[in-house]
């Protein structure tokens, strides 16, 4: 049982050690050797593991690696040492790296939009019901707490904030300030894009749907303008 736990820990730690995340493809196949060693500062578990991955540079499905799981005697911190790191297919590494960059970009976009919505909800829920100022109607189930707990997707939140007046405003602004400068395919793309909801614009920005470079650029601009038009905690 101790050998299995040490091996699982080793593979889990190893999976985090590649910039491209390609080591996440590694899977434990067999423990071919396990022994314990009482070192000066650590309790050491010496392992020889067979790991599976479809991306080894050798083309093999399984390769063998020697590792040591070290448990510090005083602070009980566990660390991993490995004799040789897995060598992976370079083309696949590049593909994984590109996907990682795309994922991080989407995560940053979501985090940024969540902060914008949170600022609005902080402001909106902190106001008196008797306020005479105009107020956006949002789903009563969506609160700042539920947003922070992650119980709603950013798409849910954007749908709740969007209104027909906001949509009409986007279309009118595009007709007045943008469309007369465009022609051909870009004009068609613009006319299609300004009919999108905030949720659909977000999906264009985060590449969840196919779109041209122009549409992605404009979708981000439209989102920025829409969100900046909402009152925020900084405007109390």
C-alpha positions as CSV (number, residue, x, y, z in Angstrom):
1,X,0.0,0.0,0.0
2,X,2.8,2.4,0.8
3,X,4.4,1.7,-2.5
4,X,1.2,2.5,-4.4
5,X,0.8,5.8,-2.5
6,X,4.4,6.8,-3.1
7,X,4.1,5.9,-6.8
8,X,0.8,7.8,-7.2
9,X,2.4,10.8,-5.5
10,X,5.4,10.6,-7.8
11,X,3.3,10.5,-11.0
12,X,1.1,13.3,-9.7
13,X,4.1,15.6,-8.9
14,X,5.8,14.7,-12.2
15,X,2.6,15.6,-14.2
16,X,3.0,19.2,-13.0
17,X,6.7,19.7,-14.0
18,X,6.3,20.5,-17.8
19,X,5.7,24.0,-19.0
20,X,3.4,22.7,-21.8
21,X,1.5,20.4,-19.4
22,X,2.4,17.4,-21.6
23,X,3.4,15.4,-18.5
24,X,-0.3,15.3,-17.6
25,X,-0.5,12.6,-20.2
26,X,1.6,10.3,-18.0
27,X,-0.1,7.3,-16.4
28,X,1.2,4.7,-13.9
29,X,1.3,1.2,-15.5
30,X,3.5,-0.9,-13.2
31,X,5.6,-0.6,-10.0
32,X,8.6,-2.7,-10.9
33,X,10.7,-1.9,-7.8
34,X,10.1,-0.3,-4.4
35,X,12.4,-0.1,-1.4
36,X,12.8,2.1,1.7
37,X,15.9,3.9,2.8
38,X,16.4,5.7,6.1
39,X,18.5,8.8,5.1
40,X,20.1,11.5,7.3
41,X,17.3,14.0,6.8
42,X,14.7,12.0,4.9
43,X,12.8,8.8,4.8
44,X,13.3,7.8,1.2
45,X,11.1,5.6,-1.0
46,X,13.1,4.3,-4.0
47,X,10.9,3.5,-7.0
48,X,11.2,2.1,-10.5
49,X,8.0,2.8,-12.4
50,X,6.7,2.0,-15.8
51,X,4.8,5.0,-17.2
52,X,2.4,5.1,-20.1
53,X,2.0,8.0,-22.5
54,X,1.1,8.3,-26.2
55,X,3.6,11.1,-26.6
56,X,7.0,9.6,-25.8
57,X,9.6,10.7,-28.3
58,X,10.8,7.1,-28.6
59,X,7.4,6.1,-29.9
60,X,7.1,3.5,-27.2
61,X,3.8,3.3,-25.3
62,X,5.6,2.5,-22.0
63,X,9.0,3.7,-20.6
64,X,10.7,3.0,-17.2
65,X,11.9,5.7,-14.8
66,X,13.7,5.7,-11.5
67,X,12.4,8.1,-8.8
68,X,12.8,8.8,-5.1
69,X,10.0,10.1,-2.9
70,X,11.6,11.9,0.1
71,X,9.8,12.6,3.3
72,X,11.6,15.1,5.6
73,X,12.0,13.8,9.1
74,X,11.2,17.1,10.8
75,X,8.8,19.1,8.8
76,X,7.2,16.1,7.0
77,X,7.4,17.9,3.7
78,X,7.3,15.4,0.8
79,X,9.4,16.0,-2.4
80,X,10.2,14.1,-5.6
81,X,13.6,13.4,-7.2
82,X,13.9,11.7,-10.6
83,X,16.9,10.2,-12.4
84,X,15.8,11.2,-16.0
85,X,12.8,13.2,-17.1
86,X,10.5,11.7,-19.7
87,X,11.5,12.9,-23.2
88,X,8.4,13.8,-25.2
89,X,7.5,14.3,-28.9
90,X,8.5,17.9,-29.7
91,X,5.6,18.5,-32.1
92,X,3.1,17.4,-29.5
93,X,4.9,19.6,-26.8
94,X,4.3,22.6,-29.1
95,X,0.6,21.7,-29.5
96,X,0.1,21.3,-25.8
97,X,1.9,24.6,-25.1
98,X,-0.4,26.4,-27.6
99,X,-3.5,24.9,-26.0
100,X,-2.1,25.9,-22.5
101,X,-1.7,29.5,-23.7
102,X,-5.2,29.6,-25.1
103,X,-6.6,28.1,-21.9
104,X,-4.8,30.7,-19.8
105,X,-6.1,33.5,-22.0
106,X,-9.6,32.3,-21.5
107,X,-9.1,32.0,-17.8
108,X,-7.8,35.6,-17.6
109,X,-10.8,36.8,-19.7
110,X,-13.2,35.0,-17.3
111,X,-11.5,36.3,-14.2
112,X,-11.5,39.9,-15.6
113,X,-15.2,39.7,-16.5
114,X,-16.1,38.2,-13.1
115,X,-14.4,41.1,-11.4
116,X,-16.4,43.5,-13.5
117,X,-19.7,41.8,-12.6
118,X,-18.7,41.5,-8.9
119,X,-18.1,45.2,-8.8
120,X,-21.5,45.9,-10.3
121,X,-23.3,43.5,-7.9
122,X,-21.5,45.0,-4.9
123,X,-22.8,48.4,-6.0
124,X,-26.3,47.1,-7.0
125,X,-27.0,45.2,-3.8
126,X,-25.6,47.9,-1.6
127,X,-28.2,50.4,-2.9
128,X,-31.5,51.3,-1.4
129,X,-34.6,50.0,-3.1
130,X,-36.0,53.5,-2.9
131,X,-33.2,54.9,-5.0
132,X,-34.4,57.0,-7.9
133,X,-31.4,56.2,-10.0
134,X,-31.9,53.9,-13.0
135,X,-31.2,50.3,-12.2
136,X,-30.5,47.2,-14.3
137,X,-32.8,44.2,-13.6
138,X,-30.8,41.1,-12.7
139,X,-31.7,37.6,-11.7
140,X,-32.6,37.7,-8.0
141,X,-30.8,34.4,-7.5
142,X,-27.5,35.9,-8.5
143,X,-25.7,37.7,-5.6
144,X,-22.2,38.7,-4.9
145,X,-21.8,35.7,-2.6
146,X,-23.0,33.2,-5.3
147,X,-20.7,34.8,-7.8
148,X,-17.7,34.4,-5.5
149,X,-18.6,30.8,-4.7
150,X,-18.6,30.1,-8.5
151,X,-22.2,28.7,-8.5
152,X,-22.9,30.7,-11.7
153,X,-21.0,30.6,-14.9
154,X,-19.8,33.9,-16.4
155,X,-22.3,33.2,-19.3
156,X,-25.2,33.1,-16.7
157,X,-24.0,36.4,-15.2
158,X,-23.7,38.2,-18.6
159,X,-27.2,37.0,-19.6
160,X,-28.6,38.4,-16.4
161,X,-27.0,41.8,-16.9
162,X,-27.9,42.1,-20.6
163,X,-31.1,43.9,-21.7
164,X,-32.8,44.7,-24.9
165,X,-32.0,48.4,-24.5
166,X,-28.3,47.5,-24.3
167,X,-28.6,45.4,-27.4
168,X,-30.3,48.1,-29.3
169,X,-27.7,50.6,-28.1
170,X,-24.9,48.4,-29.5
171,X,-26.6,48.1,-32.8
172,X,-27.4,51.8,-33.0
173,X,-23.8,52.8,-32.1
174,X,-22.4,50.4,-34.7
175,X,-24.7,51.8,-37.4
176,X,-23.8,55.4,-36.5
177,X,-20.0,55.0,-35.9
178,X,-18.7,51.8,-37.5
179,X,-20.6,50.3,-40.3
180,X,-20.2,53.3,-42.8
181,X,-16.4,52.7,-42.6
182,X,-16.7,49.0,-43.6
183,X,-17.5,47.1,-46.7
184,X,-17.8,43.6,-48.0
185,X,-17.2,40.7,-45.6
186,X,-16.2,43.0,-42.7
187,X,-19.5,44.8,-42.9
188,X,-21.4,41.6,-42.8
189,X,-19.4,40.4,-39.9
190,X,-20.1,43.6,-38.0
191,X,-23.8,43.5,-38.7
192,X,-23.9,39.9,-37.4
193,X,-21.8,40.6,-34.4
194,X,-23.8,43.5,-33.0
195,X,-26.9,41.3,-32.8
196,X,-25.1,39.1,-30.3
197,X,-25.9,39.1,-26.6
198,X,-23.2,39.7,-24.1
199,X,-23.0,36.0,-23.5
200,X,-22.4,35.3,-27.2
201,X,-19.8,38.1,-27.4
202,X,-18.0,36.5,-24.5
203,X,-18.0,33.2,-26.3
204,X,-16.5,34.8,-29.4
205,X,-13.8,36.5,-27.3
206,X,-12.9,33.2,-25.5
207,X,-12.9,31.3,-28.8
208,X,-15.7,28.9,-27.8
209,X,-17.2,29.6,-31.3
210,X,-15.6,30.1,-34.6
211,X,-15.0,33.7,-35.6
212,X,-12.7,35.9,-37.6
213,X,-9.9,38.0,-36.1
214,X,-12.0,41.1,-36.7
215,X,-15.0,39.7,-34.9
216,X,-12.9,38.7,-31.9
217,X,-11.4,42.2,-31.7
218,X,-14.8,43.8,-32.0
219,X,-16.4,41.4,-29.6
220,X,-13.9,42.4,-26.9
221,X,-14.5,46.1,-27.6
222,X,-18.3,45.7,-27.4
223,X,-17.9,43.8,-24.1
224,X,-15.6,46.4,-22.7
225,X,-18.0,49.2,-23.6
226,X,-21.0,47.3,-22.2
227,X,-19.4,46.5,-18.9
228,X,-17.9,50.0,-18.5
229,X,-21.4,51.4,-18.9
230,X,-22.6,49.6,-15.7
231,X,-22.2,51.4,-12.4
232,X,-19.5,50.0,-10.2
233,X,-18.4,50.1,-6.6
234,X,-15.9,52.8,-7.6
235,X,-18.8,55.1,-8.6
236,X,-20.7,55.0,-5.3
